[in-house]
Amino acid sequence: MNISNTPTTEVKLAELFNLLGNPSRLQILLILGEGEACVCHLKEALHQRQAYISQQLMILRKSGLVSASRKGRYIYYRLTQPEVLETVHAAASILGLRLPPTQIKDVPGCPYPGE
């Protein structure tokens, strides 16, 4: 019996796949693969409540896949490990699926991070 508290490789991989197993988190990662976005942009793209999106972002931040930075009164999120998208694209390819195009849309009253 392994009494070590150090997660095994298999456990770490299972945790990553668990994170990717939520459709909203997958969509968030794909959108952030296009560039930084705030909750306003994610809300517009996902058509979900802000509270739900914030909850998913918190999970992604705790996992280390996403980080945040404040610019004025806005908080922008970005991928810290864009390589995770390679896994998503590989899984889609294995299943013979095409991922839908993602694009960060302008939101009135919420500046795009590049502005």
Residue pairs with C-beta under 8 A, 6 or more apart in sequence:
2 8
7 15
15 63
16 63
16 84
16 87
19 25
19 59
19 60
19 63
19 65
20 26
20 29
20 84
20 87
20 88
20 91
22 56
24 46
24 48
24 52
24 53
24 56
25 56
25 59
25 60
26 88
27 45
27 46
27 102
28 42
28 46
28 53
28 56
28 57
28 60
28 66
28 77
29 60
29 65
29 66
29 79
29 84
29 85
29 88
30 85
30 88
30 99
30 102
31 37
31 41
31 42
31 45
31 46
31 102
31 104
32 66
32 77
32 78
32 79
33 79
33 82
33 85
33 102
34 102
34 103
34 104
35 78
35 104
35 113
35 114
36 76
36 77
36 78
36 113
36 114
37 45
37 76
37 77
37 104
37 113
38 74
38 75
38 76
38 77
38 110
38 113
39 50
39 53
39 54
39 57
39 75
39 77
40 74
40 107
40 109
40 110
41 104
41 105
41 107
41 110
41 112
42 48
42 53
42 57
42 77
43 49
43 50
43 53
43 107
44 105
44 107
45 102
45 103
45 104
45 105
46 53
57 66
57 68
57 77
60 66
60 77
61 67
61 68
61 77
64 80
64 81
65 79
65 80
65 81
65 84
66 77
66 78
66 79
66 80
67 77
67 78
67 80
68 75
68 76
68 77
68 78
69 75
69 76
69 78
70 76
71 113
74 110
74 111
74 113
76 113
79 85
88 99
89 99
92 98
92 99
104 112
106 112
